[in-house]
């Protein structure tokens, strides 16, 4: 059975079991309010599209066109009065003009702004995760444990972790700690024109160069060495402190530390050197090397939330985060969301997010690196840029739910659109939809 069929089977089995199970944990004794009264099912879907002219696969110059469709099923099951199991299964299918140019020579005229038709153009990502949560009798402490697995064509990830939360001052103060570990592995895929120069390759005697004419510098001879590490491990620790400051104001402080080790560059992203003569096939610049980055990275993020309850119709949610790492990046994130209740069951969610970033020490645009450097990238995610994001959503909440077939009751519907724009030229839009059901 394939992995995505296994995910679907598990999801359908759990839905069937929930809909036909008896409510556990009830007795003739004293009643205790359950953490989760009934099982809940979330069905989530999104459509994402982006475009730009700074593709990292083609060394910082080329199409960034990409579309992605994602579907997710989340099932929360009350195991007892105090325990909840949540299972999350998702599938994401994308088409990328950028990644198709890992091999731009498979058909037609090679050009960084024209998508090739090879296998790397499309991919599917699968994910399944589980979270177990236990609350104390007085509901003043909560601990969780989680496990996840995801895979796609060239990448797999295994994650596990947990958290502990403590409430004080009649639940006006909340202190939480969380930690996670992700053990990831790459399948090493290199730009097509560099593969003949790996150990055992045929160099310029390869079929690619026999069948195509090299223009510019005809003596194309990159000094290419293969990567020796396929693994990437990430270790994160976070702390959060939330405080009700008044009957209308709540504040939260957040801090996260992340250590990454292993292969932190992307094997198929090209780099071009300004001190090496340029070679081309058709209109495609042949790579001088792949992206090379340090094998460790330490990240720190400090942030806070401040929420204002204006009245029963209006809430203001604000957020700020400062981030820095030992690659030289530092950034600021500022966002605001203003839920506006327009009717008993309907709420509007206008939002805005601003982000600015200082470039990593190892970044340079297309064809501006030096071959004498130890580390280099032309990935514009690591560049100096500003970004704005505008969002608008609407939420429907069914306060008095009515059960229908399979004893399912619709609890809420959420629809949202976000538009994202960088000053580098990248733009993107995402539409998301969520449907929450309760199971009697």
Secondary structure, DSSP 8 states (H G I E B T S, - for coil): --HHHHHHHHHHHHHHHHHH----S--SS-----SSSSEEEEEEEEEEEEE-SB-TTTTT-B---EEEEEEEEEEEEE-SSSEEEEEEEEEEEEEEHHHHGGGTTSSS--BTTS---SGGGEEEEEEEEEEEEEE-TTSSEEEEEEEEEEEETTEEEEEEEEEEEEEETTTTEEEEEEEEEEEEEE-----GGGGGGSTT--GGGSHHHHHS-EEESS---------S--EEEEEEEEEEEEEEEETTEEEEEEEEEEEEEE--S-TT-EE-BTTS--EEETBEE--SEE-B--SEEEEEEEEEEEEEEEETTEEEEEEEEEEEETTS-EEEEEEEEEEEE-SSSEEEEEEEEEEEE---TTB--TT-B-TT-S-BB--GGGS-EEEEEEEEEEEEE-SS--B-GGGEEEEEEEEEEEEEEETTS-EEEEEEEEEEEEE-
